[in-house]
Amino acid sequence: MIMEQVLPAIAFRNPVARVVLLVRGIAKYDMMQLFRRAWTHYKMLDILILSRIDSRTILVCLFNPYLTTRDEPLDERNMLCYHLRTMDDVELFNSEVQRFTYERITNLHQYPLTIAITDVELMSKAVYFANGTLRRYQYLDGEMVEIMRERMNFTINYNQLNYQESVGFISSNGSLGGTLQMLEHNTIDLAANSRSIMQHPMRNLQYVHFLCPIRLIFVVPMNYFRDRYKMVFFHAFSLQMYLTNFAMAVLLPSLLLVLMRRQFSAAAYMKETFRILAIVFSCSVRLPRNNRHRLVLIGLMFYSIVAYSAWQGITIIQLNLDDEKLRNIQTLEELVETKLNLKAIVSFGNAIRGKVWNSSDVRGRIAARLDVQWTPSNISIIPEVADNRTSAVPIIEYFIEVVRSRYFDPVRKQSKVYFIQQPFIEYLTAMALPKNSPLFPTIRRLTMNCLENGIVNHQLTLIRQKGVLLQIAQIRNKTLRDEPPARRVNLFNMRIVFFVYLLMNGVAILVFLGEIGYFRYHQKQTNARRKRRRVRVRRPSIVWPYIE
């Protein structure tokens, strides 16, 4: 009844519960059978069995499966039993059981554990001996496993998977895949590759402790906006400066006409307006002889020294801006307006779709357009970004330098990809193990120690240094441009200036044509008046007959 009903019920409710069984007159062989079934079927380790031998003696037994290997049968070597008769025996048993339970999960005595891991650069890269046998794994996840192995004294049976299977995934029909399925069915002891901490429809998943925050950023083609050019005519000045310039352009010509005591006319007003405009843009003009007029223009000259210098300085700055920022996608808002195909592997897709997005937000619109690819890793998708220039892919922020160096164009001496620095999503990552694993407290404590002592930060630094080393290799091979190219001023940079110039010429032509038309009309009117003056109406004269 205990093995077929009680233990399954307890394991279903709480597999890591501390269970005390009171059984009268049970033999050690039967205890061993109960311990074996509880461990092999339900991974229940914290079981203590009390059996009354007689009126003065109680038999107490505990179990430790890690004292023998998986291939060896479980026997009395895996049990710790005490006969309690006096209070001294109880005190001795209490001290011994504390040592036994602590050592049971901290020293596994070379017990083999099954660990799922992947051979991926910068995460858990496999290192082999000269004869081809596996030596260890390096980088963050691999170093964490090595630290656990040394501290807990166990051997490893590696279950090497591809990246997508190592972090696990949930297919479109809701079925589990990869390490998620293995954890649910207790076929592995630890999923070593860190994955996003999120809720899954599982009963046997438990995250250890977060290792580091992960930011996903998009990789896009380099120079996606090839038809973008700088604009160096209109600049973003303050409202006060715009109002000041407008007031000066409207009021100063009127003030000058008043001071010069001239008759106000449109021709005189336009003449003074163009004189003021020439002074503002530091052009040579003829100054009037009137001293009051000159004083006003001298004040305008002092103002033009500052205003024109600011205009010229901003123009120079904009002409020296790098075209890389102009012709590349800089923000997520620009990305969502493009026609690029947004793709992501399943592990990233699950993390993105597992979050509730606002449909009106730019990230929500990107998440709605995202196409989840059933590929093992980003290695098969990034070439669509670098070579085909038709897709955009999210990657982990720590891999920026490595991806930039690997997808390099030796002819143009620059990378084929560009990275949007604005993060798309940020989440925490952690290793995972079955919820009924008795090793969870020890693994969690070691993970926290590694995090607090800077081991995790050191491994992340090595990832960045890897990218720097790849760039140094490009410089050594003389394929990386060692100095930025010279800035070139393109006529398209000043296209607004030419548009304004052509517009002013068009206005001048229209004014000229209007003046010609007005001159001809005025000439016709003048000729008509002259003809009317020349033509005189002659009345018939009356001839009186001469009377002779």
KEDOGU-606105 format. One line per 3 residues: number of its first residue (from 1); for each residue y, x, z of C-alpha. Coordinates in pm, 1 decimal. Each point is the difference from the previous one (the first is absolute). Example, Ala and Ser with C-alpha at 12.3 -4.5 7.8 and 13.67 -1.06 7.14 Angstrom:
1) -450.0,1230.0,780.0  344.0,137.0,-66.0;
***
This chain:
1) 0.0,0.0,0.0  240.0,283.1,83.1  -64.4,186.5,-324.8;
4) -5.8,-302.9,-227.3  268.6,-221.7,155.7  212.8,172.0,264.2;
7) 73.5,327.5,-179.4  86.1,-164.1,-337.0  236.8,-241.0,174.5;
10) 177.0,280.7,188.6  20.3,218.3,-310.8  153.6,-285.5,-197.8;
13) 263.7,-66.2,265.7  83.5,357.7,100.5  -220.9,290.5,-113.4;
16) 183.7,255.4,220.8  -29.9,-204.3,320.4  -144.4,163.7,309.4;
19) -322.3,-183.6,73.7  -195.1,9.4,326.5  -350.5,-148.3,-22.3;
22) -188.6,-90.8,316.4  -370.9,-7.7,-80.1  -267.9,-11.1,268.6;
25) -299.5,224.5,-39.1  65.0,134.0,-352.7  -173.6,321.8,-100.2;
28) 171.6,302.0,-157.5  -181.2,-62.4,-326.2  143.9,-349.4,-20.5;
31) 342.8,138.0,90.4  -33.4,245.2,-286.5  -87.4,-277.2,-240.5;
34) 303.0,-201.7,111.5  234.5,300.3,-31.4  -140.7,84.6,-344.3;
37) 44.8,-352.6,-133.8  351.5,-31.4,142.7  100.8,328.3,-164.1;
40) -170.3,-22.4,-338.2  81.6,-366.1,-65.5  332.3,-58.0,174.8;
43) 140.8,349.4,80.8  28.7,-101.8,366.1  14.1,305.9,224.0;
46) 167.7,-104.8,326.4  -307.6,-165.2,153.8  -117.0,61.6,354.7;
49) -334.8,-139.7,114.1  -77.6,-66.8,366.0  -363.0,-61.9,94.7;
52) -123.1,-60.5,354.7  -313.4,202.7,66.6  -52.0,-113.6,358.4;
55) 202.8,-125.9,291.4  163.0,341.1,57.8  13.3,151.5,-350.8;
58) 205.7,-82.6,-312.3  -56.3,174.9,-334.0  324.0,55.1,-202.6;
61) -11.1,125.3,-360.6  256.7,92.7,-268.0  -47.7,97.6,-361.4;
64) 137.4,276.1,-227.1  -125.3,-7.0,-362.4  186.2,321.2,-93.4;
67) -237.7,226.5,190.3  -244.5,-10.2,-292.5  51.3,-2.2,-375.5;
70) -33.2,-302.7,-224.2  -343.3,109.3,-121.0  -145.5,49.6,347.9;
73) -132.1,-304.1,190.6  192.8,-125.5,300.1  -188.5,65.9,323.7;
76) 60.4,74.7,366.7  208.8,304.5,-92.9  272.8,-243.8,-96.1;
79) -1.0,-176.4,336.1  158.9,79.2,335.2  -184.0,-173.6,284.2;
82) 59.6,7.8,376.1  -187.5,-150.3,295.1  252.0,-135.7,248.6;
85) -122.1,-26.9,358.7  294.4,103.8,219.6  378.3,7.4,-29.5;
88) -18.0,375.3,-59.3  -205.8,-72.2,-309.3  264.1,-247.0,-114.9;
91) 282.8,254.4,41.4  -198.1,264.3,-184.4  -79.2,-245.9,-277.1;
94) 368.5,-100.1,-37.6  108.6,359.9,-53.1  -287.9,65.6,-237.9;
97) 54.2,-314.2,-204.4  368.5,87.5,-54.9  -97.7,339.6,-138.0;
100) -275.5,-156.9,-210.3  218.3,-271.6,-157.6  283.0,244.5,-73.3;
103) -227.3,258.9,-158.7  -180.9,-269.9,-195.8  302.5,-60.6,-226.3;
106) 157.6,346.6,9.2  -300.6,228.2,-61.9  -236.2,-133.9,-262.5;
109) -235.4,301.2,6.8  4.5,53.5,-377.9  -77.7,-364.5,-66.1;
112) 57.1,-76.7,-373.4  277.7,-247.7,-79.1  47.3,-162.6,-340.3;
115) 361.8,42.0,-114.5  142.1,-146.4,-321.4  256.1,224.5,-169.0;
118) 134.6,79.6,-345.4  67.3,322.6,-185.6  367.4,-44.6,-87.3;
121) 268.6,264.4,-19.0  258.3,-4.0,281.3  -201.3,-245.3,212.1;
124) -353.3,128.3,53.2  -75.9,278.9,-246.5  -358.7,124.0,9.0;
127) -54.0,374.3,49.0  -332.0,144.1,-117.5  -190.5,319.6,67.9;
130) -80.1,245.2,-278.3  -345.5,-153.3,-43.1  150.6,-344.0,-57.5;
133) -76.3,-158.2,336.5  269.4,-196.2,179.2  182.4,194.3,267.8;
136) 270.1,-233.1,129.5  295.8,-218.4,-95.2  360.6,109.2,29.8;
139) 344.9,-160.9,20.5  81.6,-281.7,242.4  -310.8,-219.4,-2.2;
142) -237.4,292.4,-37.6  160.0,195.9,285.5  -14.4,-302.7,227.8;
145) -374.8,-32.0,-63.6  -51.3,371.1,69.7  185.6,-26.3,330.6;
148) -213.8,-296.7,103.0  -316.6,183.2,-96.8  87.6,305.0,208.6;
151) 116.0,-195.4,303.7  -277.8,-258.1,4.2  -279.6,237.1,-110.9;
154) -162.5,-203.2,-275.4  -126.3,68.3,-349.4  118.3,-187.5,-307.7;
157) -178.8,-181.1,-276.5  275.0,-43.4,-256.8  0.3,-311.2,-214.9;
160) 227.9,115.5,-281.1  174.3,-281.1,-187.6  285.9,-33.0,-244.5;
163) 346.0,-66.1,138.9  -2.7,-374.6,-49.4  -336.3,-41.4,171.4;
166) 92.2,240.9,280.8  293.3,-213.4,116.7  -176.6,-326.5,-77.2;
169) 119.2,-302.8,-190.2  -32.6,-375.3,-27.9  -81.5,-133.6,-344.8;
172) 163.7,-301.3,-158.1  -285.7,-227.6,111.7  43.1,109.0,364.4;
175) -306.3,223.5,26.5  22.7,331.8,183.7  -44.7,331.9,-175.9;
178) -18.8,367.7,83.1  27.5,107.3,361.4  104.7,-348.4,110.2;
181) -343.3,-128.4,-94.0  -165.8,301.4,164.0  189.0,-53.1,325.0;
184) -83.0,-367.8,3.8  -373.0,75.9,-32.2  -1.8,304.5,235.2;
187) -125.3,239.8,-266.9  258.7,270.4,82.9  135.7,133.8,327.4;
190) 352.6,87.8,-119.7  219.3,-62.2,-305.5  189.8,328.0,-1.9;
193) 261.3,-66.3,-267.4  305.3,-166.7,149.5  88.0,-339.9,-138.8;
196) 272.2,-259.4,56.8  -18.7,-185.5,330.5  -26.7,-363.8,-95.0;
199) -206.6,-302.9,84.1  -318.6,-58.7,-194.8  -248.1,-289.5,16.2;
202) -247.7,216.2,194.4  -170.6,-11.0,338.9  -96.9,364.9,38.5;
205) 313.1,194.6,-99.4  198.3,204.4,248.2  281.7,243.2,-74.4;
208) 5.6,316.9,208.3  367.4,92.7,40.6  277.5,30.9,-254.9;
211) 35.1,344.9,-152.2  321.4,-19.6,-200.2  225.7,-248.7,-178.0;
214) -51.1,-22.3,-373.8  270.5,-90.7,-249.2  -83.4,-108.0,-350.3;
217) 249.3,92.2,-270.1  -19.8,-71.9,-371.7  -63.9,260.4,-267.5;
220) 184.4,-84.0,-323.7  42.9,179.3,-335.6  262.0,271.2,-17.9;
223) 320.7,-92.6,-185.8  -100.4,-362.8,-42.1  358.3,-103.1,-89.1;
226) 54.4,236.7,-289.4  296.8,-197.3,-136.2  205.6,26.8,318.2;
229) 317.0,210.6,-9.3  270.2,77.6,249.6  322.3,-196.2,8.8;
232) 304.1,210.3,86.3  295.3,-229.3,-65.0  14.9,-273.0,261.9;
235) -52.2,119.0,355.2  -37.8,-178.5,329.2  341.1,35.7,164.9;
238) 110.9,-192.6,303.4  175.9,-335.1,-27.0  322.4,147.0,140.3;
241) 10.8,259.6,-277.2  -57.4,-261.0,-268.8  277.1,-221.1,140.2;
244) 239.5,295.1,30.8  -53.2,107.5,-360.2  36.3,-355.6,-125.7;
247) 322.0,-54.1,197.6  146.9,326.1,-127.1  -88.8,-85.0,-359.4;
250) 172.2,-340.9,27.6  299.4,66.8,224.4  112.8,353.7,-79.6;
253) 107.4,-72.0,-360.5  217.8,-288.2,125.3  146.8,222.6,272.2;
256) 84.7,268.4,-253.9  172.5,-247.3,-228.2  207.8,-128.7,291.3;
259) 100.5,350.7,109.4  92.7,97.5,-355.2  200.0,-321.8,-38.6;
262) -155.9,-85.2,-328.3  -55.6,-336.4,-149.4  -349.0,-128.6,77.2;
265) -220.2,-40.0,-308.4  -367.8,24.9,-86.0  52.7,317.8,-203.6;
268) 185.7,176.9,282.0  -261.0,-115.3,255.5  -290.7,130.9,-210.9;
271) 180.8,329.3,-54.7  37.4,59.8,372.5  -357.3,-115.2,63.9;
274) -143.1,259.8,-237.4  227.2,263.4,151.7  -142.4,-75.7,345.8;
277) -356.6,5.4,-136.8  59.1,341.2,-155.9  130.7,137.7,330.4;
280) -301.2,-136.5,190.3  -238.2,173.4,-242.9  197.5,326.1,18.4;
283) 135.9,-9.6,-353.5  330.9,150.8,-109.1  276.6,-256.7,-40.6;
286) 368.7,9.0,-50.9  188.5,-67.6,320.8  314.7,-212.1,-6.4;
289) 338.4,146.7,88.1  68.5,-253.9,270.9  -53.8,158.8,344.1;
292) -112.5,-325.4,163.7  -253.5,-46.0,-274.0  -120.4,358.4,45.9;
295) -44.3,-42.2,376.9  -233.4,-294.7,-54.8  -203.6,194.8,-253.3;
298) -17.6,309.6,226.2  -156.7,-214.1,274.4  -243.8,-131.2,-256.8;
301) -86.4,358.3,-97.5  -94.7,85.0,359.5  -224.8,-304.5,8.3;
304) -155.2,90.1,-334.7  -94.4,347.2,127.0  -235.0,-160.5,255.5;
307) -111.4,-299.5,-205.4  -79.9,192.6,-315.3  -174.3,274.6,195.4;
310) -222.6,-260.6,167.4  -79.1,-156.8,-336.0  -77.2,338.4,-153.2;
313) -210.1,109.8,296.5  -216.9,-312.1,-7.7  -45.4,39.1,-373.1;
316) -116.8,359.8,43.9  -239.1,-102.3,276.5  -153.9,-274.0,-210.6;
319) -36.4,229.2,-298.6  -188.7,246.7,221.2  -237.5,-257.0,139.4;
322) -364.3,67.6,-79.7  -141.6,-213.6,-278.8  -327.0,-22.8,194.9;
325) 145.8,-261.5,232.2  163.4,-185.5,-286.0  -299.1,-34.0,-228.7;
328) -270.7,-57.4,260.2  -93.2,-305.5,204.0  167.2,49.5,338.2;
331) -62.8,-323.2,193.4  -256.7,-274.8,25.9  255.8,-241.6,-145.6;
334) 8.4,204.5,-321.8  -380.1,20.8,-1.3  -49.6,-375.7,19.9;
337) 235.1,-48.4,-297.5  -205.3,230.6,-224.1  -301.2,-92.7,-210.3;
340) -231.2,256.1,160.7  -347.4,-110.2,103.1  -22.7,25.0,379.1;
343) -350.4,114.8,97.3  -168.7,103.0,324.9  -348.9,86.1,118.6;
346) -187.3,-249.1,216.0  66.3,170.4,334.2  376.7,-5.1,-60.3;
349) -22.0,-347.5,-147.0  -169.2,-134.5,314.0  268.1,155.8,219.5;
352) 279.7,-143.4,-216.0  -146.4,-347.9,-36.4  -95.1,-11.6,365.6;
355) 368.4,-20.6,87.6  204.8,-318.7,-22.1  279.3,52.3,-253.6;
358) 314.2,-192.5,-72.8  -9.5,-116.7,-360.4  377.2,43.1,-35.3;
361) -10.8,359.8,121.9  -44.6,282.9,-248.6  -314.2,122.0,176.7;
364) -145.7,-348.5,-15.6  58.5,-15.4,-374.2  -162.0,340.7,-44.7;
367) -299.2,-106.1,210.1  -39.3,-311.3,-216.0  -3.6,209.8,-318.7;
370) -238.7,261.9,136.3  -329.0,33.3,-187.5  -286.8,126.7,217.0;
373) -223.7,246.2,-185.2  -368.9,52.1,81.2  16.7,374.4,-40.6;
376) -118.3,261.8,252.8  343.4,161.9,44.2  346.2,46.4,-149.1;
379) -122.7,291.2,-212.6  -100.4,-239.9,-277.2  325.1,-202.4,15.5;
382) 273.5,264.6,25.1  -64.2,128.9,-357.5  114.9,-343.8,-120.5;
385) 331.2,76.9,170.1  34.1,361.3,-113.6  -137.1,-19.6,-354.5;
388) 14.3,-363.0,-112.8  321.5,-82.3,191.1  -107.4,-362.6,38.8;
391) -83.3,-33.1,370.9  127.8,60.5,350.8  -239.8,87.0,282.9;
394) 50.7,19.8,380.1  -116.1,319.8,170.1  21.2,144.7,350.0;
397) 330.7,171.0,72.5  -164.7,322.3,118.5  -149.0,58.7,-347.6;
400) 331.9,10.3,-187.3  22.7,375.0,-55.8  -363.2,33.6,-102.4;
403) 19.4,-281.9,-254.4  328.7,136.2,-135.9  -155.4,343.1,-55.5;
406) -325.5,-123.8,-149.1  155.1,-225.5,-261.9  224.2,263.5,-152.8;
409) 129.5,39.4,-353.4  -0.9,372.7,-86.4  200.7,-57.0,-319.0;
412) 295.0,-180.8,158.3  -49.4,193.6,326.9  20.9,-304.3,222.5;
415) -229.6,-252.5,160.2  -116.1,-303.0,-194.4  39.8,-234.8,295.2;
418) 283.6,-107.1,227.6  -16.3,-143.8,351.0  203.8,-289.2,135.9;
421) 106.0,123.0,342.8  45.0,-352.4,132.1  -329.0,-81.7,180.3;
424) -184.1,-311.2,-105.8  -215.9,-56.2,310.4  -71.6,187.8,321.7;
427) -306.1,-39.1,217.8  -205.5,189.0,258.1  -333.7,161.7,-78.0;
430) -300.5,69.1,219.0  -369.8,80.4,-9.0  -247.3,-279.7,64.6;
433) -337.5,-39.8,168.4  -222.3,-291.3,98.3  125.9,-216.8,281.5;
436) -326.8,43.9,191.9  16.1,380.9,-13.1  -19.5,157.1,348.7;
439) 181.8,308.5,-130.8  329.8,-183.4,-45.4  166.2,123.0,326.1;
442) -80.6,365.4,-73.0  106.9,-11.9,-364.9  318.3,-184.8,92.1;
445) 85.9,256.4,268.3  -54.7,292.2,-240.2  212.8,-170.7,-265.6;
448) 285.0,-52.7,245.3  -20.1,364.6,111.5  17.5,119.0,-361.7;
451) 299.3,-222.2,-62.0  186.7,106.6,314.1  -71.1,372.4,-45.3;
454) 140.2,11.4,-353.3  -324.4,43.7,-194.3  69.0,-306.8,-215.9;
457) 354.8,115.3,-74.2  -129.3,347.3,-88.5  -248.7,-141.5,-249.7;
460) 268.9,-215.3,-160.6  214.0,312.6,-31.8  -283.7,173.8,-182.7;
463) -1.2,-283.6,-254.0  367.5,61.5,-74.1  -58.9,375.8,-20.4;
466) -272.4,-60.2,-256.1  254.9,-154.6,-232.5  239.4,290.1,55.7;
469) -276.8,247.8,-84.0  -72.9,-184.0,-322.6  366.6,22.5,-94.4;
472) -3.8,373.4,77.1  -295.5,30.9,-235.2  201.0,-171.7,-272.3;
475) 284.4,247.7,53.5  -244.6,290.4,-10.2  -137.0,-123.5,-331.0;
478) 358.6,-37.9,-127.6  -54.0,-365.1,-75.4  241.1,-136.0,257.8;
481) 371.1,8.7,-71.9  145.2,239.7,253.9  359.6,-118.3,-36.5;
484) 147.1,-337.8,-86.4  112.4,-51.7,-358.7  367.1,16.2,-91.9;
487) 190.2,-325.8,7.0  85.0,-133.7,-342.1  274.6,-250.7,-67.4;
490) -118.1,-260.4,-246.5  234.5,-219.6,-200.6  -186.2,-298.8,140.8;
493) 129.6,103.4,343.3  350.5,-87.3,-116.3  -87.9,-301.4,-210.9;
496) 223.9,-223.7,213.0  293.6,227.4,-80.9  -68.8,-36.7,-371.5;
499) -39.8,-376.7,36.5  338.6,-22.9,173.0  154.1,227.0,-262.5;
502) -139.5,-210.8,-283.9  116.5,-315.1,174.1  352.3,136.8,33.0;
505) -5.6,101.4,-366.8  -114.4,-348.0,-88.9  282.9,-151.2,201.7;
508) 244.9,237.9,-170.8  -129.9,-104.0,-343.2  34.1,-366.6,90.7;
511) 355.4,59.9,121.8  74.2,192.4,-318.7  -137.4,-278.5,-216.1;
514) 197.2,-252.6,200.0  316.8,198.6,-47.1  -65.3,22.2,-375.9;
517) -57.9,-370.9,-19.0  309.1,-71.0,205.1  203.9,240.3,-217.0;
520) -116.3,-168.8,-318.4  65.3,-342.1,141.6  345.5,108.0,114.4;
523) 65.1,158.6,-338.6  -96.0,-318.7,-180.8  228.7,-200.8,221.6;
526) 283.4,243.1,-63.1  -50.4,-8.3,-377.4  -7.2,-377.6,4.6;
529) 328.5,-14.3,189.0  156.4,245.9,-244.3  -107.3,-207.4,-296.1;
532) 144.4,-311.8,156.0  331.4,180.4,43.0  9.3,117.6,-362.1;
535) -83.5,-331.0,-157.7  308.8,-223.4,2.6  3.2,-360.4,-96.6;
538) 262.1,-51.2,-277.4  158.9,-344.8,-32.7  102.8,-125.2,-346.7;
541) 377.7,51.3,-61.6  222.1,-286.7,-109.9  189.4,74.5,-325.7;
544) 318.6,-191.8,-36.4  89.3,-66.8,-358.5  319.4,148.6,-113.4;
547) 245.7,-263.6,-90.6  192.7,111.8,-293.9;
***
